Each structure stands twice: as C-alpha cells, then as structure tokens.
Amino acid sequence: MSRTFVALQSFLLKSSGLALDREKQYLVEARLTPVFRQAGLSGLDELVARIDTDRSLAKKVTEAMTVNETFFFRDRQPFEGFRQAVLPELLKSRARTRRMRIWSAACSTGQEPYSIAMILDEEARRLTGWTVEIAASDIAETVLKKAREGVYSHFEVQRGVPTPHLLRYFTKRKDHWAVNETIKARVEFHQQNLMSDFSRLGMFDVIFCRNVLIYFAREQKSDVLRRLARCLAPDGYLVLGAAESVIGYSQEFKAHPEHRVILTRRSAAATEYLRGGV
C-alpha cells in the first residue's frame, strides 16, 4: 500500500470510524478525484497531505468517502417490527407521560426518518394527545441539505414508497416528488458525527442506527454502541441493519424475541454480570 493510502486510512478511522480496507483502494480515486480537482490540487498525494491542516478539505474528504445508500422503508422488517412490536409496547409504558423520542442516526438523505414519520401518521389515532419527536442526524451537511428539503426523484420514491403513501404524503413537482409539510414538520435534522459526543441530543426511546456500524472498525463500533446505550432509555429499543450484529462488540443489548434486528437493553445487573463484575 502507498503512504498516501495508509495516511488516508488513519485519517478516516480517526475522523469518522470508517475502516478502509486495502481492497477498497479503487474507491478512493473514484470518490476523491472530484474533491482534489475542485480544490485545485495536483492529485491524491497533495490532497491527503493537506487534510490534517485544512478543516474544510478534511470535511469534504470525509463526506466523499461516507456511504450514503438509503431508500424509503429499506428492508421493511425493521419498520414492521417498529409498528407491530415497539410502538405498542411504548404506548403502554409511556401512557402516563405520553411522550416518545426517536432518533434516526446516520439518516443520509432523510428517507429513513420520513418513513418513520409516515408510520406515526398512520397510527395517529392511537397517538392522540402524545408528543412524539423524531431527531435525525448525519455526518455530511450535503446530504442533510437534501434531507431537509425533502424533494426526491421519481427513481428515489419508486424505491420503497407504496403507491398509497406516495399519493398521501408527497406532492408532484414536475419530475420530482416533495414530502408534504405535515411529515417534514415531524423531523428535526442535526449534523452529527457518531465518533463525536452525541449526548447533547438527549435520551431516546428508540434509536435507528442501521447500515452504518458495519463500516466501522471494531474498537470504534464498540465505542459507539456503548454510547448509544447511554442515550437509550432503560426499556428502549435499538434498531440495526439486516447485516449487523452486536455480538462480539457489546454486551449491553439483547435481541428482541420476535424481531432479529431490534434490540433491547440488558438490565444493569445483567450487563455487569456479563462483564465479569459480579
């Protein structure tokens, strides 16, 4: 491996938790060529040499190398699990306060939090009198800008949006579709690097953190899971991606009995026992 690639590996691991395998070297040139050209630099060597001292350039490199693949109701199972298992339990356990907070971490261009908002709107009768907050975050300001605008191409809405939802929750704008204001108003977007302190966002009853930790190195993945647990209510739920697992990375969660990608927190005593503390 070249010194440039090794330096880039180290930078991405520290800045975003991304573990860049040597097999992914082909991605580097494809994604970073537009960045160094826009900056007027001679090539990757000069780009990587400058990212430690140029914060703006470092941010652009991180955003370019971050995976932003997403679509509405992606994988279906987590959303059905949220509707069928998580929501009914929270309606019972939060009946006194009638408050619920949900976080869509690494939300990319917004399809996940808007999918959650559509489910909540469909369940509006059961949530009468409730205050439900949806926070959504991503490391990249560029994708957050699109998420806040809530405007998607025909191809993007075709990927996951059922026709009844399209007619009910979107407005046609020439060759694009805009999320209606009722759904947009349910989501508050934040710029947030999962490698940084996210405790400022507060406590949540449900955290969707899907298809992002799979790209993290072991140590960074364990650290993020530990801090996610601290931001999750003791009886809250963590929702992971279909290919993700906490096995070998965290002992603070256990699988939901009916939905594999939905996790609950272990009791404090059980976690301490698994750590060998009792």
Buried (B, 14 or more C-beta within 10 A) or exposed (E): EEEBBEBBBEBBBEBBBBBBEEEBBEBBEEBBBEBBEEBEBEEBBEBBBBBEEBEEBBBBBBBBBBEBEBBBBBBEBBBEBBBEBBBEBBBEBBEEEEEBBBBBBBBBBBBBBBBBBBBBBBBEEEBEEBEBBBBBBBBBEBBBEBBBBBBBEEEBBEBBBEEEBBEBBBEEEEEBBBBBEEBBEBBEBBEBBBBEEBEEBEEBBBBBBBBBBBBBBEEBBBBBBEBBBEBBBEEBBBBBBBEBBBEEBBBBBBBBEEBBBBBBBBEEEBBEEBEEEE
